[in-house]
Amino acid sequence: MTEAAVPGHLGRDLTLYLLARFGLVAVVAVLLLLVNVPLLVALAVGLVVGLPLGLLAFRGLNTRVTAQLAKRNEGRARERAKLRAQLRGDATDAE
């Protein structure tokens, strides 16, 4: 992905994605409660149905969060490799 396709709002997007998925679980559970399904059963079914459904329903947000996490991990891996090279004495960069 390009830089323009990956906005730098990881915290906001991740929070929004988690809230949306758990909100979907809550909606499924509430709908089941309205038809007199016991609370624990409604929550269990809500988790089993809502979380996978959230992957499909919020695919765009999932893609953004995944891209941002990959970008952040790439930067961390680069810094870790640089530090390991410095610790080995292999660093030739004059920064």
N, C-alpha and C positions, 0 to 999 in steps of 0.2 A: 504494500500500500504506500501511497505517497504521503508526504508530510501534510498536505492540505486535507487529505481524507481522514486524518487522525487528529481530531481536536484534543487539546490538553486538559480535558475535564474529567479525568479518571474517577476522582472521588465522587463527583456529582453523578456521573453516569452509572457507576457501580451501585451507589445508594439507590438511585431511581430504579435500576434493574432488579435489585433485591426486593425493594418495596413492591414493585409491580408483580413479581412472581409470587410473593407471599400474600399480596392482595388477591391474586387469583385463587390461591388456596383458600383464603377466607371466604371468597364469594362462593366457591363450590361447597364449602362446609355450611355456610348459611343457607344456601339453597336446599341442601339435604336436611338441615334442621327444620326448615319450613314444611317438609313433608314427613315430619315426626321421626326422623332417624336419630338414634341416640348420639350425644355429643362426641364421645370418643370414636365412634364408628364414622361419624361425619368428618372429624378431623383426619382420621386415617385415610379415608377415601379422598378427602381433599388434598392430602399430600401426594397420594399415589396418582391422582388424576391431574392436579393443579401444577405440580412442578414440571412434569414432562410437557404439558400443554403450554406452559410458560416459555419453554424453549422455542416452540413453534410460533406462539403469538407475539413474542417480543424478539424476533430474530434480528431485526435491525439494531436494536439496542445491544443485544448479545454480541453482534459483530463488532460494534464500536468498542465495547468494553474489552473484548478479546484482543483487538488490534492495539489498544492502548496498553494493555498488560504486556503484550509481546514487545512493543516498542520500549517499555520501561525495563523489561528483563534483558533486552538486547544491550541497552546502555549499561546495565549492571554487570553483564557478562564481560563487556569490553573493559570496564574499570577493574574487574576482578583479574582479568588476564594481564592487564598492565601492572597491577600491584604484584602479581606472582612473578612477572618478569623482573620487576625491580628487586624483589626479595631474592631471586636467583642471581641477580647481578647482570642480567641480560639486557637491561633497559638501555637503549641508545638514544632515547628522546631527550632533548635538552629543553625542558619546559620550565 
